């Protein structure tokens, strides 16, 4: 292997570890022409314990071997002098939550609230189930802390501003509370020190925690083997002092991870704040253990946070990159899918045409669906594996249907998923004795060609897919289907009265149809259920199995255009290369939104923005490389549903900062969400938030629509010539049946402007695109565009 001269700090690696495959995208200077860049894609199984311990580390080893030309034995500590950065998205925390394999931890909560998280918020998602199986809480033990603070006054006081406690600039009480419940003696409803909370609310400290008693309780937990804690105290979102005190005592005893709910998520509502804190205490230690192992595969420079290069960055659930210090279990729940959203959003969106895009990520274990219309759609409360978490995450709907989804015939029904074959053992064709999966169905229908599929299977990691194993497993299913029910002959007088058997292909394709419908369901939920016409969207299909299902899913939804990026099968990894650095700060508030409080709200936003910009400057981003988003979490008084509001450009009172009309923006968002407005109601600001984005690149060049227009206007579009056919293969299509001589093209041999009419297939090293009859594929510089023919 000849050595290549690669400059130091020049290789950029992005790794996405999914449920089945680990995808690596690398970019580096061309050794023969250093001014030009080269790109490299590596795909390997996420789990293969017989050959390697950690897939991303193994993938990076392979990249370094290929790029430098040096042989690097497995297990050797990797040198990082050639690396600029490694960007990583991981499903470690997600899997730990789904499989309930998190870290043992204890919950410390205000006395009297021991069962609060067990009781929850009384939601009943399956109201008619006779056998309710409620997920167990994540914590193993509960300790009640004898402390109590309460807010002065009450929520629905019609004269709240008149009765409220007034503080001076130093936070000392200038005027006491005078509303209902006032004891007529002190400054509130009863004894206790009155202090101003972070949100501006008056807080009455009824009982402070006894440090000695707390220390004793914590020492008992430590002696029982606990090393992780979640601290959730009443009203700590505005008065975090008691949590901070307990946290400092815990760290002094030796607890390695302490989740203080107020530091983690300074938001009102104790139940979601508490559940989120226990989730963090449950998942972050597992994530840290994984990261310790990952860093252990490299020299010590990689972990040194003081150096800007080499560095490691992680994809957070909200689509921004964070460094190891800020990465936690709570922020990593959707780490993997978020990279894919960034990838398709930045490569498919056109700022001029503004055509909304649906992202369809068909992976090995699941299918992730999302929508992009110029801004990432973020939700602040999600439920994963029965655990409701309050944390900013991309709005991604996941269904358990992917390439590894197990296919079963049960009670006369065709089922695809939710169980998955994963990477170990994988589908039947992976040569590890796995169950029948969607990949097996695509293989037998001719939609996967073993000769063109990565040869990474079997004990040697060099064997192709095993078609015979898939066929044997399916023969049993076909027999059972025909035993259960067969198609009656048409009553035209010519039949002999016998029932007609389902053919092998019809049964196999039946499972494909079920899987397609399963994948289409969440798309309708994201579009039609929210008032958007599905047919007016463009479908951006990616993930390893996306190209095999895209046309048929688009048909089900009435969509006429599909965009498939050249890196679509590794788009989650490619999205990491395009992602921006993100940092955000949030504070609770209790202000009414009106003309008198507006200057105070803007002043707090300005202060938060200053701090966000300062942090991003430390990370190397300043000036026009930084974009900030200023948000308020608002609700109508008397309701409990807050909406995070970001002002549109046309909702500004004038140019520049401090001119946002948040009321106009709130009314727009509320009307979109609920279809009505509560006229005459006062609006409350629950939280003030600023998100800073450090831009990592300037432009990706022309959009796909601009390129298509140019190809059409210059008459470059032309039918692909027959001599470009790499091979002809027998493929099964709906209605048409078997097409024994379906043309198969290699993507790297196709030229920009060539048009392929279905039926046909386009293949490269990591993906297969099936073009069904009635569709055509147009080859562009960075995409294959599939269009429904008129």
QUIGI-V399549 format. One record per residue. N is the residue number from 1. PHI is phi in degrees with one decimal (* if undefined). OMEGA is omega in radians with two decimals (none if undefined). NEAR is the number of other C-alpha atoms within 10 Angstrom. Layout:
n:phi:omega:near
N:PHI:OMEGA:NEAR
N:PHI:OMEGA:NEAR
//
This chain:
n:phi:omega:near
1:*:-3.10:9
2:-68.3:-3.14:9
3:-76.1:3.09:13
4:-111.4:3.09:14
5:-83.2:-3.13:14
6:-112.9:3.14:18
7:-62.0:3.04:15
8:-64.0:3.08:13
9:54.9:-3.06:16
10:-125.2:-3.11:17
11:-93.2:3.13:24
12:-113.0:-3.04:19
13:-121.9:3.07:28
14:-122.1:-3.09:28
15:-126.6:3.09:30
16:-116.9:-3.13:32
17:-95.8:-3.14:25
18:-91.0:-3.11:27
19:-71.8:-3.09:24
20:-116.4:-3.11:25
21:-116.4:2.98:21
22:-108.9:-3.09:25
23:-105.7:3.13:27
24:-122.2:3.00:28
25:-119.5:3.14:27
26:-129.2:3.03:22
27:-129.3:-3.06:18
28:-160.8:3.13:22
29:-71.1:3.10:19
30:-65.6:-3.11:16
31:-56.7:-3.11:17
32:-84.7:3.13:10
33:-144.5:-2.98:9
34:-57.0:3.14:13
35:-76.2:3.13:9
36:-98.3:3.11:10
37:-98.9:3.04:11
38:-122.7:3.12:15
39:-125.4:-3.06:14
40:-141.2:3.12:13
41:-121.6:3.08:19
42:-127.1:3.13:17
43:-126.1:3.12:21
44:-145.7:-3.13:21
45:-68.4:-3.13:25
46:-66.0:3.11:24
47:-131.9:3.05:22
48:-154.9:-2.98:17
49:-58.1:3.14:11
50:-70.4:-3.05:9
51:-118.1:3.10:13
52:-157.0:-3.09:14
53:-84.9:-3.03:16
54:-132.3:-3.04:19
55:-65.5:3.13:26
56:-58.1:3.12:25
57:-62.3:3.12:22
58:-64.2:3.12:19
59:-62.8:3.13:24
60:-66.8:3.08:20
61:-59.8:-3.14:22
62:-64.3:3.12:17
63:-61.4:-3.12:21
64:-61.3:3.13:22
65:-63.8:-3.10:16
66:-68.3:-3.03:17
67:-72.1:-3.08:23
68:-84.2:-3.10:18
69:78.5:3.13:15
70:-102.0:3.09:13
71:-77.5:-3.14:14
72:-120.6:-3.12:15
73:-64.8:3.06:11
74:-62.8:3.11:14
75:92.2:3.14:12
76:-76.3:3.09:10
77:-66.3:-3.04:16
78:-83.6:3.08:19
79:-80.0:-3.05:15
80:-112.8:-3.07:21
81:-64.0:3.14:16
82:-87.5:-3.03:19
83:-88.6:2.96:20
84:-89.0:3.07:18
85:-153.9:2.92:21
86:-120.2:3.05:23
87:-113.7:-2.95:23
88:-131.2:2.89:24
89:-119.9:-3.00:28
90:-140.4:3.11:25
91:-105.0:-3.08:20
92:-58.1:-3.11:23
93:-69.1:3.14:29
94:-59.6:-3.12:22
95:-64.1:3.13:16
96:-62.7:3.12:18
97:-72.2:-3.13:21
98:-63.8:-3.08:13
99:-92.7:-3.09:10
100:54.5:3.13:15
101:-121.4:-3.14:14
102:-82.7:-3.05:25
103:-91.3:3.07:22
104:-62.9:3.14:19
105:-151.3:-3.12:26
106:-115.0:3.10:25
107:-106.5:3.04:24
108:-108.0:-3.01:26
109:-139.6:3.13:24
110:-54.6:-3.13:20
111:-55.5:-3.12:14
112:98.7:-3.10:12
113:-115.1:-3.05:18
114:-51.7:-3.05:17
115:-99.7:-3.04:10
116:-56.1:-3.07:15
117:-74.0:3.07:20
118:-72.4:3.10:16
119:-66.2:3.10:11
120:69.9:-3.08:15
121:-106.4:3.06:11
122:67.0:3.08:7
123:-74.9:-3.13:8
124:-126.0:-3.07:10
125:-64.8:-3.13:8
126:-121.7:-2.94:10
127:-67.3:-3.09:8
128:-101.0:3.09:8
129:-66.6:3.11:9
130:-83.9:-3.10:7
131:-118.4:-3.09:7
132:-78.0:3.07:10
133:-116.0:-3.10:8
134:-81.6:3.12:9
135:-60.6:3.12:11
136:-68.6:3.06:11
137:-64.2:-3.07:15
138:-77.2:-3.08:25
139:-80.9:-3.11:21
140:-101.5:-3.05:13
141:-150.9:3.13:15
142:-124.9:3.04:17
143:-123.3:3.12:18
144:-88.3:3.12:16
145:-101.5:-3.10:24
146:-79.0:3.10:15
147:-148.3:3.11:18
148:-162.0:2.94:18
149:-127.4:3.11:21
150:-142.2:3.12:17
151:-87.1:3.12:20
152:-82.3:-3.14:25
153:88.7:3.13:22
154:-139.6:-2.92:12
155:-61.7:-2.97:10
156:-98.2:3.10:9
157:-66.5:-3.12:13
158:-64.1:3.11:9
159:-114.3:-3.03:9
160:-56.0:-3.08:15
161:-67.4:-3.14:12
162:-70.7:-3.07:12
163:-86.6:-2.96:18
164:-66.0:3.02:20
165:-68.7:3.10:24
166:-113.6:3.13:19
167:-107.4:3.01:18
168:-86.3:-3.07:10
169:-63.3:-3.13:8
170:-87.3:3.12:7
171:86.0:3.11:14
172:-91.2:-3.08:12
173:-69.1:3.11:17
174:-97.7:3.11:11
175:-140.1:-3.12:13
176:-79.3:3.13:20
177:-72.6:-3.10:23
178:-130.3:-3.09:19
179:-87.7:3.14:21
180:-58.1:3.10:12
181:90.3:3.13:13
182:-60.3:-3.06:17
183:-77.9:3.09:14
184:76.1:-3.10:12
185:-117.4:-3.07:10
186:-88.8:-3.08:15
187:-102.5:-3.12:21
188:-153.4:-3.08:26
189:-78.1:-3.10:20
190:-172.5:-3.10:15
191:-70.4:3.11:14
192:128.8:3.14:17
193:-67.2:3.09:14
194:-101.7:3.13:24
195:-130.6:3.10:20
196:-91.2:3.14:21
197:-78.6:-3.14:22
198:-58.2:-3.09:18
199:-79.2:-3.09:21
200:98.0:-3.14:16
201:-74.2:3.07:22
202:-82.1:-3.10:26
203:-116.3:3.08:23
204:-103.8:-3.13:23
205:-85.7:-3.08:18
206:-83.1:3.13:14
207:-152.6:3.11:14
208:-89.0:3.11:14
209:-69.0:3.10:16
210:-85.0:-3.07:12
211:-55.0:-3.11:13
212:-67.7:3.13:10
213:-66.0:3.12:12
214:-63.2:-3.12:19
215:-60.6:-3.14:16
216:-64.2:3.14:11
217:-62.4:-3.12:16
218:-67.3:3.14:24
219:-64.0:3.10:18
220:-61.4:3.11:11
221:-61.4:-3.12:20
222:-62.5:3.14:17
223:-67.0:3.11:9
224:-83.9:3.06:9
225:99.9:3.11:12
226:-75.5:3.09:20
227:-129.0:-3.12:22
228:-127.5:-3.08:27
229:-133.0:2.94:29
230:-119.6:-3.13:28
231:-112.2:-3.08:26
232:-133.4:-3.14:29
233:-113.9:-3.13:27
234:-60.4:3.08:23
235:62.7:-3.12:21
236:-68.1:3.12:27
237:-60.2:3.12:27
238:-107.5:3.11:24
239:-131.8:-3.01:26
240:-85.3:-3.02:20
241:-56.1:-3.10:14
242:-66.2:3.08:20
243:-63.0:-3.14:24
244:-61.4:3.13:17
245:-61.8:-3.12:13
246:-63.6:3.13:22
247:-61.1:-3.12:19
248:-68.5:3.09:12
249:-64.3:-3.12:17
250:-60.9:-3.13:23
251:-66.8:3.14:14
252:-67.1:3.11:11
253:-73.5:3.11:13
254:126.8:3.08:13
255:-63.5:-3.04:20
256:-83.7:3.09:13
257:-138.9:3.13:21
258:-129.7:3.10:24
259:-100.0:3.06:25
260:-89.6:-2.99:27
261:-59.5:-3.09:27
262:-71.1:3.11:26
263:-75.4:-3.08:15
264:-74.4:-3.00:16
265:-153.1:-3.06:21
266:-76.0:-3.11:24
267:-125.0:3.08:24
268:-64.4:-3.08:20
269:89.1:-3.01:13
270:-72.7:-3.08:20
271:-67.1:3.13:20
272:-63.2:3.09:23
273:-64.7:3.14:27
274:-68.3:3.14:29
275:-62.6:3.13:26
276:-63.9:3.13:25
277:-67.3:3.11:28
278:-68.1:3.09:31
279:-63.8:3.13:26
280:-66.4:3.13:31
281:-67.1:-3.12:31
282:-78.5:-2.98:31
283:-100.8:-3.03:30
284:-60.1:3.09:25
285:-58.9:3.10:23
286:-64.3:3.12:21
287:-63.1:3.14:24
288:-62.8:3.11:17
289:-60.1:3.12:10
290:-63.6:-3.11:16
291:-67.0:3.07:15
292:-59.6:3.10:12
293:-65.4:3.13:14
294:-63.7:3.14:15
295:-63.3:3.13:17
296:-63.6:3.12:15
297:-82.1:-3.08:19
298:-127.4:3.09:17
299:-68.9:-2.95:14
300:-68.1:-3.12:13
301:-61.0:-3.04:16
302:-64.7:-3.07:23
303:-90.1:-3.09:17
304:-71.6:-3.08:13
305:-67.5:-3.09:14
306:-78.3:-3.11:9
307:-95.4:-3.12:10
308:-81.6:3.14:13
309:-152.7:0.00:20
310:-74.7:3.14:22
311:-140.5:3.08:21
312:-117.3:3.10:22
313:-124.3:-3.08:21
314:-120.7:3.08:28
315:-83.0:3.09:30
316:-88.7:-3.07:32
317:-63.9:-3.11:25
318:-94.4:3.05:26
319:92.1:3.11:29
320:-106.5:3.10:23
321:-89.3:3.07:27
322:-131.0:3.09:21
323:-87.6:-3.01:17
324:-58.5:-3.10:15
325:-62.5:-3.07:8
326:-98.5:-3.08:12
327:-85.2:-3.12:18
328:-137.4:3.13:22
329:-57.4:-3.12:25
330:-65.4:-3.11:28
331:-83.4:-3.01:21
332:-109.3:-3.07:26
333:-56.2:-3.14:26
334:-113.6:-3.10:24
335:-55.0:-3.09:32
336:-66.8:-3.12:28
337:-60.0:-3.11:33
338:-61.3:3.11:29
339:-61.6:3.12:32
340:-66.1:3.12:28
341:-62.7:3.10:33
342:-60.0:-3.12:27
343:-60.7:-3.09:27
344:-75.0:-3.12:29
345:-63.2:-3.07:24
346:-76.2:-3.13:17
347:-95.1:-3.04:23
348:-112.0:-3.03:24
349:-85.3:3.06:22
350:-120.9:-3.05:19
351:-63.9:-3.13:10
352:-83.2:-3.10:9
353:-78.9:3.09:10
354:53.4:3.08:11
355:-86.2:-3.11:17
356:-61.7:-3.05:20
357:-119.8:3.00:24
358:-102.5:3.09:25
359:-94.1:3.13:26
360:-120.9:-3.09:28
361:-105.4:-3.13:30
362:-93.5:-3.10:28
363:-96.0:-3.12:26
364:-80.9:-3.03:28
365:-107.6:-3.07:26
366:-148.4:3.05:26
367:-118.0:3.14:26
368:-108.7:-3.08:26
369:-123.4:3.12:27
370:-149.8:-3.11:26
371:-132.4:3.12:27
372:-134.2:3.13:22
373:-134.2:3.11:16
374:101.7:3.13:15
375:-149.2:3.10:9
376:-64.3:3.11:18
377:-87.3:-3.04:14
378:-115.0:3.04:16
379:-115.3:-3.03:16
380:-110.9:3.07:15
381:-144.3:-3.14:15
382:-135.3:3.09:17
383:-115.1:3.11:9
384:-123.9:3.13:13
385:52.0:3.09:12
386:79.7:-3.13:14
387:-110.0:-3.13:19
388:-87.7:-3.03:17
389:-113.5:3.08:24
390:-103.5:-3.12:22
391:-167.5:-3.12:21
392:-62.9:3.13:17
393:-140.3:3.00:25
394:-57.4:3.10:24
395:-81.8:-3.07:23
396:-120.1:3.06:23
397:-96.4:-3.10:16
398:-116.1:3.00:16
399:-123.5:-3.08:19
400:-82.5:3.06:23
401:-142.7:3.13:30
402:-149.5:-3.11:34
403:-57.9:-3.11:32
404:-95.7:-3.11:32
405:-63.2:-3.10:29
406:-70.3:3.13:27
407:-103.1:-3.13:30
408:-137.4:3.07:19
409:-117.0:-3.01:15
410:-128.8:3.09:10
411:52.2:3.11:8
412:78.2:-3.12:12
413:-114.3:3.00:12
414:-82.9:-3.14:19
415:-124.9:3.03:21
416:-119.9:-3.07:27
417:85.0:-0.02:24
418:-77.2:3.13:15
419:-65.3:-3.14:18
420:-127.5:3.10:27
421:-77.4:3.12:25
422:61.3:3.10:25
423:-96.2:-3.13:23
424:-130.4:0.18:18
425:-86.5:-3.08:17
426:84.5:3.10:28
427:-58.9:-3.09:31
428:-54.7:-3.06:28
429:-75.5:-3.12:28
430:-82.7:3.07:25
431:67.0:3.08:19
432:-128.6:3.10:16
433:71.0:-3.10:14
434:-79.5:-3.13:20
435:-79.7:3.09:22
436:-69.1:-3.09:27
437:-137.9:-3.09:31
438:-58.4:3.10:26
439:-59.9:3.11:27
440:-63.0:3.14:31
441:-63.9:3.12:26
442:-63.6:3.13:22
443:-65.6:-3.09:19
444:-72.4:3.10:22
445:-85.1:3.09:22
446:87.2:-3.09:20
447:-84.7:2.97:24
448:-126.9:-3.14:26
449:-114.9:-3.06:21
450:-51.8:-3.11:16
451:-62.8:-3.10:9
452:-104.3:-3.11:16
453:-91.5:3.13:16
454:-52.4:-3.13:18
455:-93.9:-3.05:15
456:-128.7:-3.00:16
457:-110.0:-3.14:20
458:77.5:-3.10:16
459:-65.2:-3.09:12
460:-85.2:-3.06:10
461:60.9:-3.09:15
462:-128.9:-3.08:11
463:-96.4:3.13:15
464:-80.4:3.06:19
465:-61.5:-3.10:26
466:-101.5:-3.09:19
467:-66.2:-3.08:18
468:-65.2:3.13:13
469:-63.4:3.11:19
470:-63.7:-3.08:24
471:-62.9:-3.13:19
472:-60.4:-3.11:12
473:-66.3:-3.10:16
474:-74.8:-3.12:23
475:-58.4:3.12:14
476:-65.7:3.14:10
477:-65.4:3.14:19
478:-59.2:3.14:20
479:-62.1:-3.11:15
480:-68.4:3.12:14
481:-62.3:-3.12:19
482:-70.8:3.04:17
483:-69.8:-3.08:11
484:-69.6:3.08:12
485:-159.5:3.08:13
486:-123.8:-3.08:14
487:-76.9:3.07:11
488:-70.8:3.09:12
489:-65.6:3.11:15
490:-65.8:-3.10:12
491:-83.9:-3.14:9
492:-109.2:3.13:6
493:84.6:-3.09:8
494:-100.5:-3.12:8
495:-74.6:-3.12:12
496:-100.0:3.07:9
497:87.1:3.13:11
498:-80.1:3.10:10
499:-86.6:-3.11:14
500:-87.6:-3.12:14
501:-79.0:3.01:17
502:-73.1:3.10:16
503:-76.0:3.13:13
504:-56.5:-3.11:17
505:-63.0:-3.11:16
506:-63.4:3.12:17
507:-66.6:-3.13:19
508:-61.1:-3.12:24
509:-68.2:3.07:20
510:-57.4:3.11:15
511:-68.0:3.10:22
512:-61.8:-3.12:24
513:-63.4:3.12:17
514:-63.3:3.14:17
515:-63.6:3.13:24
516:-61.0:3.14:20
517:-66.3:3.09:16
518:-61.8:-3.13:20
519:-73.1:-3.12:25
520:-74.6:-3.05:19
521:-59.0:-3.14:16
522:-67.3:3.09:20
523:-67.0:3.09:22
524:-63.5:3.13:17
525:-65.5:-3.13:15
526:-80.5:-3.05:19
527:-113.2:-3.06:18
528:-57.4:-3.11:12
529:-66.2:3.14:12
530:-111.8:3.04:12
531:88.1:3.09:12
532:-104.1:3.10:14
533:-77.2:-3.10:14
534:-57.8:-3.05:22
535:-66.4:-3.13:17
536:-88.3:3.14:16
537:-94.6:2.96:23
538:-103.4:3.13:21
539:-98.3:3.03:28
540:-99.0:-3.06:28
541:-98.4:3.10:29
542:-151.9:-2.99:32
543:89.6:-3.05:26
544:-55.5:-3.08:25
545:-104.2:-3.07:27
546:-58.6:-3.08:26
547:-64.4:-3.13:27
548:-79.2:-3.04:25
549:-116.2:-2.94:24
550:-57.5:-3.07:25
551:-60.3:-3.07:27
552:-70.7:3.08:21
553:-68.8:3.09:24
554:-60.9:3.10:23
555:-59.1:-3.13:13
556:-60.7:-3.02:13
557:-100.2:-3.12:19
558:76.7:3.13:15
559:-84.9:-3.02:20
560:-109.7:3.13:19
561:-137.7:3.12:21
562:-125.1:3.07:24
563:-107.8:3.09:27
564:-123.3:-3.12:27
565:-70.4:3.13:23
566:-60.8:3.09:20
567:-101.1:-3.00:22
568:-60.1:-3.09:28
569:-74.0:3.09:28
570:-125.6:-3.01:29
571:-65.0:3.09:30
572:-65.5:3.07:32
573:-72.3:3.13:32
574:-64.6:3.09:26
575:-60.5:3.09:28
576:-62.0:-3.14:31
577:-67.4:-3.10:25
578:-95.7:-2.98:20
579:-68.6:3.12:24
580:-99.2:3.03:22
581:-75.3:-3.10:24
582:-133.2:3.04:24
583:-150.4:-3.12:20
584:-140.5:3.08:20
585:-130.1:-3.08:15
586:-142.2:3.10:18
587:-131.9:3.05:21
588:-74.8:3.12:24
589:-144.8:3.07:26
590:-136.2:-3.02:17
591:-82.5:2.92:20
592:-76.2:3.13:20
593:-92.8:3.08:18
594:-153.5:-3.07:13
595:-61.6:-3.09:8
596:-75.6:-3.12:9
597:-91.5:-3.06:11
598:-55.0:3.14:16
599:-59.5:3.13:12
600:-65.7:3.12:12
601:-63.1:-3.14:19
602:-63.7:3.12:17
603:-62.3:3.12:12
604:-67.7:3.07:16
605:-62.4:3.14:23
606:-60.5:-3.12:16
607:-65.8:3.10:11
608:-63.1:-3.13:22
609:-62.2:3.10:21
610:-59.0:-3.13:13
611:-67.9:3.12:15
612:-64.9:3.14:21
613:-63.7:3.13:24
614:-64.8:3.13:14
615:-65.9:3.13:17
616:-66.9:3.08:20
617:-64.4:3.07:15
618:-59.8:-3.11:9
619:-87.4:3.04:15
620:98.1:-3.13:12
621:-120.7:3.05:19
622:-153.8:3.12:16
623:63.2:-3.09:9
624:-76.2:3.06:8
625:-82.8:-3.11:16
626:-112.7:3.04:19
627:-121.1:3.13:15
628:-117.5:3.06:16
629:-120.6:-3.11:14
630:-103.5:-3.02:21
631:-132.7:2.99:20
632:-124.3:3.06:27
633:-95.2:-2.93:20
634:-121.1:3.07:27
635:-153.4:3.00:24
636:-74.1:3.13:23
637:-59.6:-3.13:17
638:93.2:3.05:12
639:-107.3:-3.13:11
640:-118.0:-3.13:10
641:-107.2:3.10:11
642:-92.0:3.09:19
643:-123.5:3.11:21
644:-77.2:-2.98:19
645:-114.8:3.05:23
646:-117.9:-3.03:20
647:-77.9:3.02:21
648:-76.0:-3.11:12
649:-58.1:-3.09:11
650:-82.0:3.13:11
651:-107.8:3.11:15
652:-98.5:-3.12:17
653:-73.2:3.08:12
654:-160.1:-3.14:12
655:-73.8:3.03:9
656:95.6:-3.13:8
657:-70.9:3.06:11
658:73.3:-3.13:17
659:-122.8:-3.06:13
660:-75.5:3.04:23
661:-96.4:-3.07:18
662:-67.1:3.14:21
663:-64.4:3.12:17
664:-62.4:-3.14:15
665:-65.9:-3.14:18
666:-62.9:-3.13:23
667:-63.6:3.10:19
668:-64.2:-3.09:16
669:-64.8:-3.11:17
670:-64.9:-3.14:20
671:-64.2:3.11:13
672:-62.7:-3.06:13
673:-76.3:-2.98:12
674:-114.8:3.09:9
675:84.0:3.12:9
676:-151.9:3.08:11
677:-127.2:3.07:13
678:-93.3:-3.06:13
679:-62.0:3.08:8
680:85.4:3.14:7
681:-80.4:3.05:12
682:-73.0:3.13:13
683:-107.7:-3.12:19
684:-106.3:3.05:21
685:-100.1:-3.12:22
686:-84.4:-3.07:21
687:-145.0:3.07:22
688:-121.6:-2.99:24
689:-141.7:3.03:21
690:-130.4:3.10:25
691:-112.6:3.12:18
692:-106.8:-3.12:25
693:-124.0:3.06:22
694:-93.0:-3.05:25
695:-71.0:-3.09:17
696:-101.1:3.07:14
697:-154.0:-3.06:11
698:-94.3:-3.08:8
699:-151.8:3.07:8
700:-103.9:-3.13:9
701:86.9:-3.09:8
702:-63.2:3.08:10
703:-77.2:-3.13:17
704:-63.9:-3.12:21
705:-69.2:3.10:16
706:-61.9:-3.14:13
707:-65.7:3.11:16
708:-61.9:3.11:17
709:-60.6:-3.13:11
710:-66.1:3.13:13
711:-64.1:-3.14:18
712:-70.6:-3.07:12
713:-70.5:-3.14:10
714:-99.5:3.10:8
715:55.5:3.13:10
716:-82.6:-3.10:12
717:-63.4:3.12:18
718:-155.1:-3.14:14
719:-64.3:3.13:12
720:-66.1:-3.10:18
721:-78.2:-3.09:11
722:-59.8:-3.11:9
723:-74.4:3.07:7
724:-84.4:-3.14:15
725:-68.0:-3.11:18
726:-76.9:-3.12:14
727:-164.0:3.02:11
728:-109.9:-2.97:15
729:-136.6:3.12:18
730:-81.3:-3.09:16
731:-128.8:3.13:24
732:-96.1:3.07:23
733:-124.2:3.09:21
734:-63.1:3.14:13
735:70.0:-3.07:7
736:-72.1:-3.08:10
737:81.7:-3.12:13
738:-72.1:2.99:15
739:-113.3:-2.97:16
740:-66.2:-3.08:12
741:-117.7:3.11:13
742:-62.8:-3.13:19
743:-72.3:3.12:22
744:-120.3:-3.10:21
745:-116.7:3.05:24
746:-92.0:-3.04:17
747:-58.3:-3.09:19
748:-68.4:-3.14:11
749:-89.8:-3.11:10
750:-85.5:-3.12:18
751:-102.6:3.11:14
752:-59.0:3.13:17
753:100.7:3.14:21
754:-77.4:-3.08:17
755:-116.0:3.13:21
756:-112.8:3.12:23
757:-93.4:3.12:20
758:-72.2:0.07:19
759:-79.1:3.12:21
760:-171.8:3.10:25
761:-138.6:3.06:28
762:-121.4:-3.02:22
763:-129.6:2.88:20
764:-132.6:-3.02:17
765:-62.7:-3.00:15
766:-126.3:-3.12:20
767:-151.4:3.07:25
768:-126.0:3.12:26
769:-109.2:3.13:27
770:-98.1:3.10:28
771:-104.0:-3.04:25
772:-82.1:3.10:24
773:-56.2:-3.12:17
774:94.8:3.11:13
775:-120.4:3.05:21
776:-134.7:3.11:21
777:-113.4:3.09:30
778:-110.8:-3.12:23
779:-85.8:3.06:22
780:-112.4:-3.05:21
781:-63.6:-3.11:12
782:-123.3:-3.10:16
783:-135.8:2.78:20
784:-112.8:-3.10:23
785:-102.0:3.10:20
786:-99.6:-3.12:27
787:-128.5:3.07:20
788:-73.1:-3.14:19
789:-77.4:-3.13:13
790:-66.7:none:6
//
